[in-house]
Amino acid sequence: MRLYWGIGRLIAEAPEVTVLPFYHCGLDQVYPPDLDPEKRKFYKNKAVTMLWGDPIKIKENTKFENFEQELSNIENITETLQVCY
């Protein structure tokens, strides 16, 4: 699944980050999405599967003087996370 650049930007703006990747399926059965808030409710005894990956350590990011360099850094971080998982 493609990550949005917002993830890369959050990581780029943090001083030092450890990303713990995870994937879940089954949460839509526990709390099904419904546009009407009155119909929403939690369901018990539903299976939820969670898979955890190895932590990804991202070193302190440098500040850039222009927007193009900063955008390139964000793109590189996002691409690195997408390639890893």
C-alpha positions as CSV (number, residue, x, y, z in Angstrom):
1,M,0.0,0.0,0.0
2,R,1.3,3.4,-0.9
3,L,2.1,5.8,2.0
4,Y,1.2,9.4,1.8
5,W,3.9,12.0,2.0
6,G,2.4,13.2,5.3
7,I,4.0,10.3,7.0
8,G,7.4,11.3,5.5
9,R,6.8,14.9,6.6
10,L,6.0,13.9,10.2
11,I,9.2,11.8,10.4
12,A,11.3,14.5,8.7
13,E,10.1,17.1,11.2
14,A,10.9,14.9,14.3
15,P,14.4,15.1,15.8
16,E,14.9,11.3,15.9
17,V,12.4,8.6,15.1
18,T,11.9,4.9,15.5
19,V,9.1,3.7,13.3
20,L,7.3,0.5,14.3
21,P,5.4,-0.8,11.3
22,F,2.2,-2.8,11.8
23,Y,-0.7,-4.1,9.8
24,H,-4.1,-5.0,11.1
25,C,-7.1,-6.6,9.7
26,G,-10.5,-7.3,11.3
27,L,-11.0,-4.0,13.1
28,D,-13.7,-3.1,10.6
29,Q,-15.6,-6.1,12.2
30,V,-15.1,-4.8,15.7
31,Y,-16.2,-1.2,14.9
32,P,-17.7,-1.1,11.4
33,P,-17.6,2.2,9.6
34,D,-21.0,3.8,9.3
35,L,-21.8,7.4,8.3
36,D,-24.6,7.6,10.8
37,P,-23.1,8.1,14.3
38,E,-26.3,6.8,15.9
39,K,-25.9,3.4,14.3
40,R,-22.2,2.9,15.3
41,K,-21.4,0.4,17.9
42,F,-18.7,-2.0,19.0
43,Y,-19.0,-5.7,18.5
44,K,-17.4,-8.3,20.9
45,N,-15.8,-11.6,20.1
46,K,-14.5,-10.6,16.7
47,A,-11.1,-11.7,15.5
48,V,-8.4,-9.0,14.9
49,T,-5.1,-9.9,13.4
50,M,-2.1,-7.7,14.0
51,L,1.3,-8.1,12.4
52,W,4.4,-6.2,13.7
53,G,7.5,-5.5,11.7
54,D,11.0,-4.8,12.9
55,P,11.6,-1.2,14.2
56,I,13.1,1.2,11.6
57,K,15.5,3.7,13.1
58,I,15.6,7.1,11.3
59,K,18.4,9.4,12.3
60,E,18.1,13.0,13.0
61,N,17.1,14.9,9.9
62,T,18.8,18.1,8.8
63,K,17.1,21.4,8.1
64,F,17.1,22.5,4.5
65,E,17.4,26.0,3.2
66,N,15.0,25.7,0.3
67,F,11.7,23.9,-0.4
68,E,13.0,21.6,-3.1
69,Q,15.6,20.0,-0.8
70,E,13.1,19.6,1.9
71,L,10.6,18.0,-0.4
72,S,13.2,15.7,-1.8
73,N,14.1,14.6,1.8
74,I,10.4,13.9,2.5
75,E,10.1,11.9,-0.7
76,N,13.2,9.8,0.2
77,I,11.9,9.0,3.7
78,T,8.5,8.0,2.3
79,E,10.1,5.9,-0.4
80,T,12.4,4.2,2.1
81,L,9.4,3.1,4.3
82,Q,7.5,1.9,1.2
83,V,10.4,-0.2,0.1
84,C,11.0,-1.7,3.5
85,Y,7.4,-2.9,3.9
